[in-house]
Amino acid sequence: MMKILSFAAFIAFAILVTASVTLYTLPFLVLAIYLAMSIITFITYALDKSAAINGRWRTKESTLHLFALAGGWPGALLAQQTLRHKSSKQSFINVLWFTVVLNVGGFIWLHSADGNSFLNSYAHTANIELIHLVDNISLPDFVQIWLWKINYYFKS
C-alpha cells in the first residue's frame, strides 16, 4: 500500500509541476529546484544504503529529512521504494510524509497571489545568482569531488 501511495504521489506531483511550468503558472526555476534536489536526495539515499550494507559512516536521518524538505521529497520517496532503504522505520516514514505535506502546501501557496509575488521578486534574483554560482564552479573540480564520494561509498 505504501509503495503505491509513494509512486502515486511522485507521479501526480511530477505532472502538476510540469503542467505549472508549461502553462507559465510557475517559473522553470521551481521545476529545476525540485528536479535537482530529488536527484541529490536519491543519490544520498543510495550512498547511505551502500554505507549501511558495508558498515561505513552513515548519513544522519536529519540530513535526509532536510534534503526532502528542501524539495527532494520526490527523490526520497522513489529511493525509499526502489532501494528499499529507510522503508520500515515508522518514525522516519512519518517525518518524511510530513515533509511531503509541507512541500505540497508550499507548492500550492506558490500559486496564490502572495506566492506569485514572492516568486516574481525572488526568482529573477535567484536565476542570476545561480548563473554566477555555476560560472564560479570549475566543472572538473565538481565532477572530481562527486567521483571521489561515489568511489568511497561503493569501494569494495
ChimeraX commands (.cxc) that place a marker at each C-alpha (Angstrom):
marker #1 position 0.00,0.00,0.00 radius 0.5
marker #1 position 2.79,2.45,0.93 radius 0.5
marker #1 position 4.61,1.66,-2.32 radius 0.5
marker #1 position 1.53,2.52,-4.38 radius 0.5
marker #1 position 0.96,5.72,-2.40 radius 0.5
marker #1 position 4.60,6.77,-2.84 radius 0.5
marker #1 position 4.61,6.20,-6.60 radius 0.5
marker #1 position 1.20,7.88,-6.98 radius 0.5
marker #1 position 2.41,10.95,-5.06 radius 0.5
marker #1 position 5.61,11.05,-7.13 radius 0.5
marker #1 position 3.79,10.80,-10.47 radius 0.5
marker #1 position 0.99,13.21,-9.53 radius 0.5
marker #1 position 3.45,15.83,-8.32 radius 0.5
marker #1 position 5.65,15.43,-11.41 radius 0.5
marker #1 position 2.61,16.04,-13.59 radius 0.5
marker #1 position 1.50,19.07,-11.53 radius 0.5
marker #1 position 4.93,20.73,-11.52 radius 0.5
marker #1 position 5.42,20.12,-15.24 radius 0.5
marker #1 position 1.94,21.45,-16.02 radius 0.5
marker #1 position 2.52,24.53,-13.83 radius 0.5
marker #1 position 5.75,25.34,-15.64 radius 0.5
marker #1 position 4.35,24.51,-19.09 radius 0.5
marker #1 position 1.31,26.74,-18.52 radius 0.5
marker #1 position 3.60,29.51,-17.22 radius 0.5
marker #1 position 1.98,29.48,-13.78 radius 0.5
marker #1 position 5.40,28.90,-12.17 radius 0.5
marker #1 position 8.91,29.71,-13.43 radius 0.5
marker #1 position 11.17,26.96,-14.70 radius 0.5
marker #1 position 13.38,27.53,-11.65 radius 0.5
marker #1 position 10.78,25.75,-9.47 radius 0.5
marker #1 position 10.92,22.62,-11.63 radius 0.5
marker #1 position 14.72,22.82,-11.74 radius 0.5
marker #1 position 14.96,23.00,-7.95 radius 0.5
marker #1 position 12.64,20.05,-7.40 radius 0.5
marker #1 position 14.46,18.02,-10.04 radius 0.5
marker #1 position 17.95,18.84,-8.75 radius 0.5
marker #1 position 17.02,18.25,-5.10 radius 0.5
marker #1 position 15.30,14.98,-5.99 radius 0.5
marker #1 position 18.38,13.71,-7.80 radius 0.5
marker #1 position 20.67,14.79,-4.95 radius 0.5
marker #1 position 18.35,13.19,-2.39 radius 0.5
marker #1 position 18.10,9.93,-4.36 radius 0.5
marker #1 position 21.91,9.76,-4.62 radius 0.5
marker #1 position 22.23,10.49,-0.89 radius 0.5
marker #1 position 19.83,7.64,-0.09 radius 0.5
marker #1 position 21.82,5.32,-2.38 radius 0.5
marker #1 position 25.10,6.29,-0.73 radius 0.5
marker #1 position 23.57,5.78,2.72 radius 0.5
marker #1 position 22.21,2.37,1.68 radius 0.5
marker #1 position 25.67,1.37,0.47 radius 0.5
marker #1 position 27.22,2.63,3.71 radius 0.5
marker #1 position 24.69,0.62,5.72 radius 0.5
marker #1 position 25.47,-2.55,3.78 radius 0.5
marker #1 position 29.25,-2.09,4.05 radius 0.5
marker #1 position 29.35,-0.89,7.66 radius 0.5
marker #1 position 30.62,2.58,6.77 radius 0.5
marker #1 position 29.79,6.05,8.07 radius 0.5
marker #1 position 26.07,6.76,7.63 radius 0.5
marker #1 position 24.20,9.88,6.62 radius 0.5
marker #1 position 22.21,11.37,9.50 radius 0.5
marker #1 position 18.45,10.96,9.25 radius 0.5
marker #1 position 18.11,14.69,9.84 radius 0.5
marker #1 position 20.18,15.30,6.69 radius 0.5
marker #1 position 17.92,13.02,4.65 radius 0.5
marker #1 position 14.89,14.88,6.01 radius 0.5
marker #1 position 16.47,18.26,5.29 radius 0.5
marker #1 position 17.04,17.26,1.67 radius 0.5
marker #1 position 13.42,16.08,1.43 radius 0.5
marker #1 position 12.19,19.32,2.98 radius 0.5
marker #1 position 14.32,21.36,0.56 radius 0.5
marker #1 position 12.36,19.90,-2.36 radius 0.5
marker #1 position 13.93,16.47,-2.68 radius 0.5
marker #1 position 10.98,14.51,-1.34 radius 0.5
marker #1 position 10.07,13.01,-4.76 radius 0.5
marker #1 position 13.60,11.57,-4.93 radius 0.5
marker #1 position 13.33,10.40,-1.33 radius 0.5
marker #1 position 10.07,8.55,-1.99 radius 0.5
marker #1 position 11.48,7.00,-5.14 radius 0.5
marker #1 position 14.69,5.95,-3.38 radius 0.5
marker #1 position 12.82,4.60,-0.39 radius 0.5
marker #1 position 10.71,2.33,-2.57 radius 0.5
marker #1 position 13.21,1.31,-5.26 radius 0.5
marker #1 position 16.23,0.88,-2.97 radius 0.5
marker #1 position 14.18,-0.42,-0.03 radius 0.5
marker #1 position 16.06,1.99,2.21 radius 0.5
marker #1 position 14.51,3.62,5.29 radius 0.5
marker #1 position 11.22,1.96,4.38 radius 0.5
marker #1 position 10.45,0.11,7.61 radius 0.5
marker #1 position 11.25,2.62,10.37 radius 0.5
marker #1 position 7.84,4.17,11.06 radius 0.5
marker #1 position 9.15,7.32,12.79 radius 0.5
marker #1 position 11.33,8.09,9.76 radius 0.5
marker #1 position 8.43,7.47,7.38 radius 0.5
marker #1 position 6.15,9.78,9.39 radius 0.5
marker #1 position 8.65,12.65,9.25 radius 0.5
marker #1 position 9.22,12.07,5.53 radius 0.5
marker #1 position 5.48,12.29,4.82 radius 0.5
marker #1 position 5.32,15.44,6.95 radius 0.5
marker #1 position 7.96,16.99,4.66 radius 0.5
marker #1 position 5.82,15.93,1.68 radius 0.5
marker #1 position 2.77,17.67,3.14 radius 0.5
marker #1 position 4.79,20.83,3.88 radius 0.5
marker #1 position 6.21,20.86,0.35 radius 0.5
marker #1 position 2.85,20.33,-1.32 radius 0.5
marker #1 position 1.42,23.11,0.85 radius 0.5
marker #1 position 4.26,25.40,-0.21 radius 0.5
marker #1 position 3.76,24.41,-3.84 radius 0.5
marker #1 position 0.06,25.28,-3.62 radius 0.5
marker #1 position 0.94,28.59,-1.90 radius 0.5
marker #1 position 3.25,29.47,-4.82 radius 0.5
marker #1 position 0.10,29.57,-6.99 radius 0.5
marker #1 position -1.56,32.17,-4.71 radius 0.5
marker #1 position -1.23,35.94,-5.12 radius 0.5
marker #1 position 1.30,36.13,-2.23 radius 0.5
marker #1 position 3.26,33.17,-3.57 radius 0.5
marker #1 position 3.29,34.62,-7.07 radius 0.5
marker #1 position 4.52,37.95,-5.69 radius 0.5
marker #1 position 7.26,36.13,-3.79 radius 0.5
marker #1 position 8.33,34.28,-6.93 radius 0.5
marker #1 position 8.34,37.43,-9.04 radius 0.5
marker #1 position 10.53,39.26,-6.54 radius 0.5
marker #1 position 13.00,36.43,-5.86 radius 0.5
marker #1 position 13.04,34.18,-8.92 radius 0.5
marker #1 position 14.86,36.66,-11.14 radius 0.5
marker #1 position 17.50,37.30,-8.46 radius 0.5
marker #1 position 17.85,33.56,-7.83 radius 0.5
marker #1 position 18.31,32.87,-11.55 radius 0.5
marker #1 position 21.12,35.44,-11.76 radius 0.5
marker #1 position 22.82,34.15,-8.59 radius 0.5
marker #1 position 22.58,30.56,-9.85 radius 0.5
marker #1 position 24.23,31.54,-13.12 radius 0.5
marker #1 position 27.07,33.27,-11.20 radius 0.5
marker #1 position 27.45,30.24,-8.92 radius 0.5
marker #1 position 27.72,27.85,-11.85 radius 0.5
marker #1 position 30.22,30.16,-13.56 radius 0.5
marker #1 position 32.41,30.15,-10.43 radius 0.5
marker #1 position 32.48,26.36,-10.03 radius 0.5
marker #1 position 35.06,24.51,-12.03 radius 0.5
marker #1 position 33.24,21.58,-13.58 radius 0.5
marker #1 position 36.26,19.25,-13.40 radius 0.5
marker #1 position 36.58,20.00,-9.65 radius 0.5
marker #1 position 32.87,19.39,-9.12 radius 0.5
marker #1 position 32.98,16.11,-11.05 radius 0.5
marker #1 position 36.15,15.05,-9.22 radius 0.5
marker #1 position 34.50,15.60,-5.82 radius 0.5
marker #1 position 31.45,13.50,-6.76 radius 0.5
marker #1 position 33.58,10.76,-8.30 radius 0.5
marker #1 position 35.63,10.62,-5.10 radius 0.5
marker #1 position 32.47,10.38,-2.97 radius 0.5
marker #1 position 30.98,7.66,-5.17 radius 0.5
marker #1 position 34.24,5.72,-5.20 radius 0.5
marker #1 position 34.48,5.99,-1.40 radius 0.5
marker #1 position 30.98,4.65,-0.80 radius 0.5
marker #1 position 30.94,1.92,-3.42 radius 0.5
marker #1 position 34.50,0.69,-2.95 radius 0.5
marker #1 position 34.62,-2.99,-2.03 radius 0.5
marker link #1:1,2 radius 0.2
marker link #1:2,3 radius 0.2
marker link #1:3,4 radius 0.2
marker link #1:4,5 radius 0.2
marker link #1:5,6 radius 0.2
marker link #1:6,7 radius 0.2
marker link #1:7,8 radius 0.2
marker link #1:8,9 radius 0.2
marker link #1:9,10 radius 0.2
marker link #1:10,11 radius 0.2
marker link #1:11,12 radius 0.2
marker link #1:12,13 radius 0.2
marker link #1:13,14 radius 0.2
marker link #1:14,15 radius 0.2
marker link #1:15,16 radius 0.2
marker link #1:16,17 radius 0.2
marker link #1:17,18 radius 0.2
marker link #1:18,19 radius 0.2
marker link #1:19,20 radius 0.2
marker link #1:20,21 radius 0.2
marker link #1:21,22 radius 0.2
marker link #1:22,23 radius 0.2
marker link #1:23,24 radius 0.2
marker link #1:24,25 radius 0.2
marker link #1:25,26 radius 0.2
marker link #1:26,27 radius 0.2
marker link #1:27,28 radius 0.2
marker link #1:28,29 radius 0.2
marker link #1:29,30 radius 0.2
marker link #1:30,31 radius 0.2
marker link #1:31,32 radius 0.2
marker link #1:32,33 radius 0.2
marker link #1:33,34 radius 0.2
marker link #1:34,35 radius 0.2
marker link #1:35,36 radius 0.2
marker link #1:36,37 radius 0.2
marker link #1:37,38 radius 0.2
marker link #1:38,39 radius 0.2
marker link #1:39,40 radius 0.2
marker link #1:40,41 radius 0.2
marker link #1:41,42 radius 0.2
marker link #1:42,43 radius 0.2
marker link #1:43,44 radius 0.2
marker link #1:44,45 radius 0.2
marker link #1:45,46 radius 0.2
marker link #1:46,47 radius 0.2
marker link #1:47,48 radius 0.2
marker link #1:48,49 radius 0.2
marker link #1:49,50 radius 0.2
marker link #1:50,51 radius 0.2
marker link #1:51,52 radius 0.2
marker link #1:52,53 radius 0.2
marker link #1:53,54 radius 0.2
marker link #1:54,55 radius 0.2
marker link #1:55,56 radius 0.2
marker link #1:56,57 radius 0.2
marker link #1:57,58 radius 0.2
marker link #1:58,59 radius 0.2
marker link #1:59,60 radius 0.2
marker link #1:60,61 radius 0.2
marker link #1:61,62 radius 0.2
marker link #1:62,63 radius 0.2
marker link #1:63,64 radius 0.2
marker link #1:64,65 radius 0.2
marker link #1:65,66 radius 0.2
marker link #1:66,67 radius 0.2
marker link #1:67,68 radius 0.2
marker link #1:68,69 radius 0.2
marker link #1:69,70 radius 0.2
marker link #1:70,71 radius 0.2
marker link #1:71,72 radius 0.2
marker link #1:72,73 radius 0.2
marker link #1:73,74 radius 0.2
marker link #1:74,75 radius 0.2
marker link #1:75,76 radius 0.2
marker link #1:76,77 radius 0.2
marker link #1:77,78 radius 0.2
marker link #1:78,79 radius 0.2
marker link #1:79,80 radius 0.2
marker link #1:80,81 radius 0.2
marker link #1:81,82 radius 0.2
marker link #1:82,83 radius 0.2
marker link #1:83,84 radius 0.2
marker link #1:84,85 radius 0.2
marker link #1:85,86 radius 0.2
marker link #1:86,87 radius 0.2
marker link #1:87,88 radius 0.2
marker link #1:88,89 radius 0.2
marker link #1:89,90 radius 0.2
marker link #1:90,91 radius 0.2
marker link #1:91,92 radius 0.2
marker link #1:92,93 radius 0.2
marker link #1:93,94 radius 0.2
marker link #1:94,95 radius 0.2
marker link #1:95,96 radius 0.2
marker link #1:96,97 radius 0.2
marker link #1:97,98 radius 0.2
marker link #1:98,99 radius 0.2
marker link #1:99,100 radius 0.2
marker link #1:100,101 radius 0.2
marker link #1:101,102 radius 0.2
marker link #1:102,103 radius 0.2
marker link #1:103,104 radius 0.2
marker link #1:104,105 radius 0.2
marker link #1:105,106 radius 0.2
marker link #1:106,107 radius 0.2
marker link #1:107,108 radius 0.2
marker link #1:108,109 radius 0.2
marker link #1:109,110 radius 0.2
marker link #1:110,111 radius 0.2
marker link #1:111,112 radius 0.2
marker link #1:112,113 radius 0.2
marker link #1:113,114 radius 0.2
marker link #1:114,115 radius 0.2
marker link #1:115,116 radius 0.2
marker link #1:116,117 radius 0.2
marker link #1:117,118 radius 0.2
marker link #1:118,119 radius 0.2
marker link #1:119,120 radius 0.2
marker link #1:120,121 radius 0.2
marker link #1:121,122 radius 0.2
marker link #1:122,123 radius 0.2
marker link #1:123,124 radius 0.2
marker link #1:124,125 radius 0.2
marker link #1:125,126 radius 0.2
marker link #1:126,127 radius 0.2
marker link #1:127,128 radius 0.2
marker link #1:128,129 radius 0.2
marker link #1:129,130 radius 0.2
marker link #1:130,131 radius 0.2
marker link #1:131,132 radius 0.2
marker link #1:132,133 radius 0.2
marker link #1:133,134 radius 0.2
marker link #1:134,135 radius 0.2
marker link #1:135,136 radius 0.2
marker link #1:136,137 radius 0.2
marker link #1:137,138 radius 0.2
marker link #1:138,139 radius 0.2
marker link #1:139,140 radius 0.2
marker link #1:140,141 radius 0.2
marker link #1:141,142 radius 0.2
marker link #1:142,143 radius 0.2
marker link #1:143,144 radius 0.2
marker link #1:144,145 radius 0.2
marker link #1:145,146 radius 0.2
marker link #1:146,147 radius 0.2
marker link #1:147,148 radius 0.2
marker link #1:148,149 radius 0.2
marker link #1:149,150 radius 0.2
marker link #1:150,151 radius 0.2
marker link #1:151,152 radius 0.2
marker link #1:152,153 radius 0.2
marker link #1:153,154 radius 0.2
marker link #1:154,155 radius 0.2
marker link #1:155,156 radius 0.2
view
